[in-house]
Amino acid sequence: LKAIRMAAWLMDEEVPVAKAMKNRLVDYTIGSGFDWEVTHPSPRVQAICRRIVSSFMDNSDWTQLERESFKREIVDGEFIAEFVADGPDISMEVREGDHLTEPANSYELEDWKGYTFETCWSFGILTRKGRAAPIAYHINRDGVGQDWDLIDADRFVHWKRNAPRNAKRGFSDHYTTHKWLKYGAD
């Protein structure tokens, strides 16, 4: 996956047609962003929910993140982020696809977490063996396993492109078209 993403990044930076395709797709799909509305029959509940959503969007720099998330989906084939709570404030923090990797010692990690079921680790995503629903995501920031997190699926956002539901990771839009886009640049 790292090699596929690297080729997609190179394509996006070096082939003007690829960059233009991504930018037009983002402009067409996201534009200047979506309008969000919180409604509820109770005015009190609605006001509380609106404050929470507004705070979340401000903390996450949602105006920029909405477009960035879609750009990452197109080029990386996926968007991954973590919901982070800082007291009452919640934000969405982007995580890099290259950091989503299998743990160096999954047995120790599983023992530490107390998992009693048969596990399946692939591409940094933990599922029950034979199942597709993610349980947790392993983020390794330093490549050697000293700076890592195991993030429960309910605190993680993972949007995939160009892959079926049961696939653990997505693929770049550039993956299947890279030959043709490269010819267009020559």
Secondary structure, 3 states (H helix, E strand, C coil): CHHHHHHHHHHHHHCHHHHHHHHHHHHHHCCCCCCCCCCCCCHHHHHHHHHHHHHHHHHCCHHHHHHHHHHHHHHHCEEEEEEEEECCEEEEEEECHHHECCCCCHHHHHHHHCCCCCEEEECCEEEECCCCCEEEEEEECCCCCCCEEEEEHHHEEEEECCCCCCCCCCCCCHHHHHHHHHHHHC
